[in-house]
Amino acid sequence: MARTAACPFDFSEHLAFDPSLAQLMASGPVTRIRLPYGEAEAWLVTTFDGVRQVTTDPRFSRAAIVGRDYPRMTPEPIVSPESLNVMDPPRSTRLRHAAARAFTQSSVKRMTPAIEQVAHRLVDEMAEHGPPADLAQGLSAQLPNHTICALMDVPAPDRPLMLRHTQQMLATAPDARQAAAEAKQHLRAYFTALVAERRKDGSSDLINTMAACDQGEEPLSDDELAVLALTLILSGNDTATCQISNIAYTLLTRPELHTLLRHRPEQLPRLLDELLRHIPFRKGVGIPRVALQDVELEGVVIRAGDFVHVSYLAANRDPAVFADPDVIDVHRSAHPHMTFGWGGHHCIASTLALAELRTAIEVLFTRLPELRLAVPAQDVPWDTRTIRRFPVELPVTW
């Protein structure tokens, strides 16, 4: 029987790579692990090819975790049983197609001027307040929340609640279970009511865009739309929120990267892509899958019924795919990374997240070219309460 590694995945030391995950990678491509919550052990897959196989092979099912106390990082499961994130094709295909209508390249391009306007306003407010300022609260938390709430036309007074509830759902402490459950229940009820309201008024917001269907397609029900909206508000307040702060912190603590951006702004898209590959923006793992039959994976036999987790963070550091993976190399040969997932559960809104990140960093460092940390790097406080890796405060001056 394979040795089981206890994996709290609670490492929060700036943006250093979790040494326990590095150790698991070194021990082999597939490892038996025990997470803080859940009824059972799981397999953890850490190689790029192994992760790609699990995320594209129909013999590994997300839907099979529904109704089970699956191994996870949070006391309360983050996803609802009806969520797109725990569906398999063909059921998931219909919902993904509905959501994808809102996040095409052309749609996001049309949104970008509005995102730029908000980013400039937030930087204006920071500048008017004067240094020092907290970049995490002044820009990172507000821009993605404002964008996704604006897309769904969530009334302005309700938007701080959206941010607070999504943060509660991502908490890892045992005493966070009740607050997380209540937050999920509140968001589900909120979007159920909002969907019903939007069905009546026929507005052109994201909810009605997703509700529209092509000829011959089955329209989404109110429940499906509500859960999809909940999923998007959670996603919208997750990756981009963390990564705006993480990328800014990296640029402010790596003078050579800051200098590159200042003198070669056209390198920003390539720099962002490499930083997204490199930065460990969350702790541990996400949602597992269940093997529906015995499967050989990277030389290990996964038995039917076993839980299988993948690590996108580890896949992004696989030396078989990325030479010198721990080095930030803007001139690295282009290769897809897994920061936004892979396969059937690749992030639907990744185009929007990329637009937010590019806009936030471009506006911030163009408007405040002398931006620097207001405290020593070792004094920046980091999140220790959720599954995310990001500075809860990022004091800056200029």
C-alpha positions as CSV (number, residue, x, y, z in Angstrom):
1,M,0.0,0.0,0.0
2,A,1.4,3.5,-0.9
3,R,2.6,5.7,1.9
4,T,0.1,8.5,2.7
5,A,1.4,12.0,3.2
6,A,-0.5,14.4,5.5
7,C,-1.0,17.6,3.5
8,P,-2.3,20.6,5.4
9,F,-1.1,22.8,2.6
10,D,-1.0,25.8,4.9
11,F,2.3,27.3,3.7
12,S,1.9,31.1,3.5
13,E,5.4,32.5,3.3
14,H,5.2,35.3,0.7
15,L,5.2,33.8,-2.7
16,A,7.7,31.1,-2.1
17,F,6.7,27.7,-3.5
18,D,5.2,25.4,-0.9
19,P,8.1,23.1,0.2
20,S,5.8,20.3,1.1
21,L,4.4,20.3,-2.5
22,A,7.9,20.4,-3.9
23,Q,8.7,17.4,-1.8
24,L,5.7,15.5,-3.1
25,M,6.8,16.4,-6.7
26,A,10.2,15.0,-6.0
27,S,8.8,11.8,-4.6
28,G,7.0,10.8,-7.8
29,P,4.3,11.9,-10.2
30,V,1.4,10.3,-8.2
31,T,1.3,10.3,-4.4
32,R,-1.2,9.2,-1.8
33,I,-2.3,12.2,0.4
34,R,-4.6,13.1,3.3
35,L,-6.2,16.6,3.3
36,P,-7.5,18.5,6.3
37,Y,-11.2,17.7,5.6
38,G,-13.1,14.8,4.0
39,E,-13.8,11.2,4.6
40,A,-11.0,9.6,2.6
41,E,-7.5,9.8,1.3
42,A,-6.8,10.8,-2.3
43,W,-4.2,10.5,-5.0
44,L,-2.3,13.7,-5.9
45,V,-1.0,14.1,-9.5
46,T,1.8,16.6,-10.0
47,T,3.2,16.2,-13.5
48,F,2.0,18.2,-16.5
49,D,1.2,15.2,-18.5
50,G,-0.4,13.4,-15.6
51,V,-2.6,16.5,-14.8
52,R,-3.5,16.8,-18.5
53,Q,-4.6,13.1,-18.5
54,V,-6.8,13.4,-15.5
55,T,-8.5,16.6,-16.6
56,T,-9.3,15.3,-20.1
57,D,-10.0,11.6,-19.5
58,P,-13.8,10.8,-19.0
59,R,-12.8,8.0,-16.7
60,F,-12.2,10.6,-14.0
61,S,-15.4,12.3,-12.9
62,R,-16.1,15.5,-11.1
63,A,-19.8,14.7,-10.8
64,A,-19.1,11.5,-8.9
65,I,-18.0,13.6,-5.8
66,V,-21.6,14.9,-5.3
67,G,-23.1,13.6,-2.1
68,R,-19.8,12.5,-0.7
69,D,-17.6,14.0,2.0
70,Y,-14.7,14.4,-0.5
71,P,-11.1,15.3,0.5
72,R,-10.7,19.0,0.4
73,M,-9.0,22.1,1.9
74,T,-12.1,23.9,3.4
75,P,-14.4,22.7,6.2
76,E,-17.5,23.5,4.0
77,P,-17.4,22.5,0.4
78,I,-17.0,25.6,-1.8
79,V,-19.1,24.4,-4.7
80,S,-22.8,23.7,-4.7
81,P,-23.9,20.2,-5.8
82,E,-25.6,21.8,-8.8
83,S,-22.5,23.8,-9.8
84,L,-21.0,23.6,-13.2
85,N,-17.7,22.8,-11.5
86,V,-19.0,19.4,-10.4
87,M,-20.6,18.4,-13.7
88,D,-19.3,16.1,-16.5
89,P,-20.0,16.3,-20.2
90,P,-22.4,16.3,-21.8
91,R,-24.4,18.0,-19.0
92,S,-21.7,20.5,-18.3
93,T,-21.3,21.4,-22.0
94,R,-24.7,23.1,-22.2
95,L,-23.9,25.4,-19.2
96,R,-20.4,26.1,-20.3
97,H,-21.7,27.1,-23.7
98,A,-24.2,29.5,-22.1
99,A,-21.5,31.1,-19.9
100,A,-18.9,31.3,-22.7
101,R,-21.2,33.6,-24.7
102,A,-20.4,36.4,-22.3
103,F,-16.6,35.8,-22.3
104,T,-15.6,35.6,-25.9
105,Q,-12.5,37.6,-27.0
106,S,-14.7,40.1,-28.8
107,S,-17.0,40.5,-25.8
108,V,-14.1,41.0,-23.4
109,K,-12.6,43.5,-25.9
110,R,-15.8,45.5,-25.7
111,M,-15.7,45.4,-21.9
112,T,-12.1,46.6,-21.7
113,P,-12.7,50.4,-21.9
114,A,-15.1,50.1,-18.9
115,I,-12.5,48.1,-17.0
116,E,-9.8,50.7,-17.8
117,Q,-12.2,53.5,-16.6
118,V,-12.7,51.7,-13.2
119,A,-8.9,51.1,-12.9
120,H,-8.1,54.7,-13.5
121,R,-10.8,55.8,-11.0
122,L,-9.4,53.5,-8.3
123,V,-5.8,54.8,-8.9
124,D,-7.2,58.3,-8.9
125,E,-8.6,57.6,-5.4
126,M,-5.3,56.2,-4.2
127,A,-3.5,59.3,-5.6
128,E,-6.0,61.7,-4.1
129,H,-5.7,60.0,-0.7
130,G,-1.9,60.3,-1.1
131,P,0.8,57.8,-0.1
132,P,1.0,55.5,1.6
133,A,-1.9,53.4,0.2
134,D,-3.1,49.8,0.5
135,L,-3.0,48.5,-3.0
136,A,-4.7,45.2,-1.9
137,Q,-7.9,47.1,-0.8
138,G,-7.6,50.1,-3.1
139,L,-7.3,48.2,-6.4
140,S,-6.9,44.4,-6.2
141,A,-10.1,43.6,-4.3
142,Q,-12.2,46.3,-5.9
143,L,-11.5,46.0,-9.6
144,P,-12.5,42.4,-10.1
145,N,-15.5,42.6,-7.8
146,H,-16.8,45.8,-9.5
147,T,-16.3,44.2,-13.0
148,I,-18.2,40.9,-12.3
149,C,-20.9,42.7,-10.3
150,A,-21.3,45.3,-13.1
151,L,-21.6,42.5,-15.7
152,M,-24.4,41.0,-13.7
153,D,-25.8,44.4,-12.9
154,V,-25.7,43.8,-9.1
155,P,-26.8,47.0,-7.4
156,A,-23.9,49.0,-6.1
157,P,-25.0,48.8,-2.4
158,D,-24.9,45.0,-2.6
159,R,-21.4,44.7,-4.1
160,P,-19.4,44.8,-0.8
161,L,-21.6,41.9,0.3
162,M,-20.6,39.8,-2.7
163,L,-17.0,40.3,-1.9
164,R,-17.4,39.5,1.8
165,H,-19.4,36.3,1.2
166,T,-17.0,35.0,-1.4
167,Q,-14.1,35.5,1.0
168,Q,-16.0,33.6,3.7
169,M,-16.6,30.6,1.4
170,L,-12.8,30.3,0.8
171,A,-11.8,30.1,4.5
172,T,-9.9,27.1,5.7
173,A,-10.2,27.3,9.5
174,P,-12.4,24.7,11.2
175,D,-14.5,27.4,12.9
176,A,-15.3,28.9,9.5
177,R,-17.7,26.2,8.5
178,Q,-20.9,27.9,9.7
179,A,-20.0,31.3,8.2
180,A,-19.1,29.6,4.9
181,A,-22.3,27.6,4.7
182,E,-24.4,30.8,5.5
183,A,-22.4,32.8,2.9
184,K,-23.1,30.2,0.2
185,Q,-26.8,30.0,1.2
186,H,-27.1,33.8,1.1
187,L,-25.5,34.0,-2.4
188,R,-27.7,31.2,-3.7
189,A,-30.8,33.0,-2.5
190,Y,-29.6,36.3,-3.7
191,F,-29.0,35.1,-7.3
192,T,-32.2,33.1,-7.3
193,A,-34.1,36.3,-6.7
194,L,-32.0,38.3,-9.1
195,V,-32.5,35.8,-11.9
196,A,-36.3,35.9,-11.5
197,E,-36.2,39.7,-11.6
198,R,-34.0,39.8,-14.7
199,R,-36.2,37.3,-16.5
200,K,-39.0,39.8,-16.1
201,D,-37.2,43.0,-17.1
202,G,-35.4,41.5,-20.1
203,S,-32.2,43.6,-19.5
204,S,-29.0,43.0,-21.4
205,D,-26.8,42.0,-18.4
206,L,-24.7,38.9,-18.1
207,I,-27.6,36.9,-16.6
208,N,-29.8,37.4,-19.6
209,T,-26.9,36.9,-22.0
210,M,-26.4,33.4,-20.4
211,A,-30.2,32.8,-20.5
212,A,-30.3,33.3,-24.2
213,C,-30.1,30.1,-26.2
214,D,-29.4,29.1,-29.8
215,Q,-32.1,27.5,-31.9
216,G,-32.6,23.9,-30.8
217,E,-30.9,24.4,-27.4
218,E,-32.7,23.8,-24.2
219,P,-32.8,27.1,-22.2
220,L,-31.3,27.2,-18.7
221,S,-33.7,27.0,-15.8
222,D,-33.8,29.7,-13.1
223,D,-31.9,27.3,-10.7
224,E,-29.2,26.7,-13.3
225,L,-28.8,30.4,-14.0
226,A,-28.6,31.2,-10.2
227,V,-25.9,28.6,-9.6
228,L,-24.0,29.7,-12.6
229,A,-24.1,33.3,-11.4
230,L,-22.9,32.1,-8.0
231,T,-20.0,30.3,-9.6
232,L,-19.0,33.3,-11.6
233,I,-19.1,35.7,-8.7
234,L,-16.9,33.3,-6.8
235,S,-14.5,33.0,-9.7
236,G,-14.6,36.7,-10.4
237,N,-13.5,37.5,-6.9
238,D,-10.8,34.8,-6.7
239,T,-8.0,34.6,-9.3
240,A,-7.8,38.2,-10.5
241,T,-8.1,39.6,-7.0
242,C,-5.1,37.6,-5.8
243,Q,-3.0,38.0,-8.8
244,I,-3.2,41.8,-9.1
245,S,-1.6,42.0,-5.7
246,N,0.8,39.1,-6.3
247,I,2.0,40.4,-9.6
248,A,2.4,44.0,-8.2
249,Y,4.3,42.6,-5.2
250,T,6.6,40.5,-7.5
251,L,7.3,43.6,-9.7
252,L,8.0,45.7,-6.6
253,T,10.4,43.2,-5.1
254,R,12.2,42.2,-8.3
255,P,13.8,45.4,-9.6
256,E,14.9,43.8,-12.9
257,L,11.2,43.0,-13.7
258,H,10.1,46.4,-12.7
259,T,12.8,48.0,-14.9
260,L,11.8,45.7,-17.8
261,L,8.2,46.8,-17.6
262,R,9.1,50.5,-17.3
263,H,11.5,50.4,-20.4
264,R,9.8,47.7,-22.4
265,P,6.0,48.1,-21.8
266,E,5.3,46.1,-24.9
267,Q,6.6,43.1,-23.0
268,L,3.7,43.2,-20.5
269,P,1.6,40.4,-22.1
270,R,4.6,38.0,-22.2
271,L,5.6,39.1,-18.6
272,L,2.1,38.5,-17.3
273,D,1.9,35.1,-18.9
274,E,5.2,34.0,-17.3
275,L,4.2,35.5,-13.9
276,L,0.9,33.6,-14.0
277,R,2.8,30.4,-14.6
278,H,5.3,31.0,-11.9
279,I,3.2,32.5,-9.0
280,P,1.6,30.0,-6.6
281,F,-1.6,32.0,-6.1
282,R,-3.4,29.4,-4.0
283,K,-2.7,26.7,-1.5
284,G,-2.9,23.0,-2.2
285,V,-5.5,21.7,-4.5
286,G,-9.1,22.4,-5.6
287,I,-11.9,20.0,-6.5
288,P,-11.1,16.3,-6.9
289,R,-12.3,13.7,-9.3
290,V,-13.3,10.1,-8.8
291,A,-12.0,7.3,-10.9
292,L,-14.9,5.5,-12.5
293,Q,-12.8,2.4,-13.3
294,D,-9.3,1.2,-12.8
295,V,-6.9,3.5,-14.6
296,E,-3.1,3.4,-15.0
297,L,-1.7,6.8,-14.6
298,E,2.1,7.6,-14.7
299,G,2.8,4.0,-13.8
300,V,0.4,3.9,-10.8
301,V,-2.9,2.0,-10.9
302,I,-5.8,4.2,-9.7
303,R,-8.6,2.0,-8.5
304,A,-12.3,2.6,-9.3
305,G,-13.8,4.8,-6.6
306,D,-10.6,6.5,-5.6
307,F,-10.4,10.3,-5.3
308,V,-7.9,12.0,-7.5
309,H,-6.6,15.5,-7.0
310,V,-4.4,17.4,-9.5
311,S,-2.0,20.2,-8.7
312,Y,-1.9,22.9,-11.4
313,L,0.8,24.7,-9.3
314,A,3.1,21.6,-9.6
315,A,2.3,21.1,-13.3
316,N,3.4,24.7,-13.9
317,R,6.8,23.9,-12.4
318,D,7.3,20.6,-14.2
319,P,10.9,20.6,-15.4
320,A,10.0,18.2,-18.2
321,V,7.9,21.0,-19.7
322,F,9.4,24.2,-18.4
323,A,13.2,24.4,-18.3
324,D,14.4,25.9,-15.0
325,P,10.8,26.1,-13.8
326,D,11.6,28.1,-10.7
327,V,13.1,30.9,-12.7
328,I,11.0,33.8,-14.0
329,D,12.1,33.9,-17.7
330,V,10.2,36.4,-19.9
331,H,12.1,34.9,-22.9
332,R,11.0,31.4,-22.2
333,S,9.6,29.5,-25.3
334,A,5.8,29.9,-25.3
335,H,4.0,26.9,-23.8
336,P,0.5,26.8,-22.3
337,H,0.4,26.7,-18.5
338,M,-2.4,25.5,-16.2
339,T,-3.1,28.5,-14.0
340,F,-6.6,28.7,-15.3
341,G,-7.1,24.9,-15.2
342,W,-7.2,22.5,-18.1
343,G,-9.6,20.5,-20.1
344,G,-13.4,20.5,-19.5
345,H,-13.0,22.7,-16.4
346,H,-10.7,25.3,-17.8
347,C,-11.8,28.7,-16.4
348,I,-14.6,30.1,-18.6
349,A,-13.8,33.6,-17.6
350,S,-10.1,33.5,-18.1
351,T,-10.3,36.0,-20.9
352,L,-11.9,38.5,-18.5
353,A,-9.4,37.8,-15.8
354,L,-6.5,38.4,-18.2
355,A,-8.0,41.7,-19.3
356,E,-8.4,42.7,-15.7
357,L,-4.8,41.8,-14.8
358,R,-3.4,43.5,-17.9
359,T,-5.4,46.6,-17.3
360,A,-4.7,46.8,-13.6
361,I,-0.9,46.4,-14.0
362,E,-0.7,48.7,-17.0
363,V,-2.7,51.5,-15.4
364,L,-1.0,51.2,-12.0
365,F,2.6,51.3,-13.2
366,T,1.9,53.8,-16.0
367,R,0.2,56.2,-13.6
368,L,2.6,55.7,-10.7
369,P,6.0,54.8,-12.3
370,E,7.8,55.4,-9.1
371,L,5.6,53.0,-7.2
372,R,7.4,51.1,-4.4
373,L,6.7,49.2,-1.2
374,A,6.0,51.4,1.8
375,V,7.3,48.7,4.2
376,P,10.1,46.1,4.0
377,A,9.0,43.1,2.0
378,Q,9.2,40.8,5.0
379,D,6.6,43.0,6.8
380,V,3.9,42.6,4.2
381,P,1.1,40.5,5.8
382,W,-0.1,37.5,3.9
383,D,-3.4,35.6,3.9
384,T,-3.4,32.6,6.2
385,R,-7.1,32.0,6.5
386,T,-8.2,31.0,3.1
387,I,-7.0,28.7,0.2
388,R,-5.5,31.7,-1.5
389,R,-1.9,33.1,-1.5
390,F,-1.9,36.8,-1.6
391,P,-1.0,39.8,0.6
392,V,-4.0,40.9,2.7
393,E,-2.4,44.3,2.8
394,L,0.1,45.7,0.3
395,P,1.3,49.1,1.6
396,V,2.8,51.2,-1.3
397,T,4.1,54.6,-1.8
398,W,5.4,56.7,-4.7
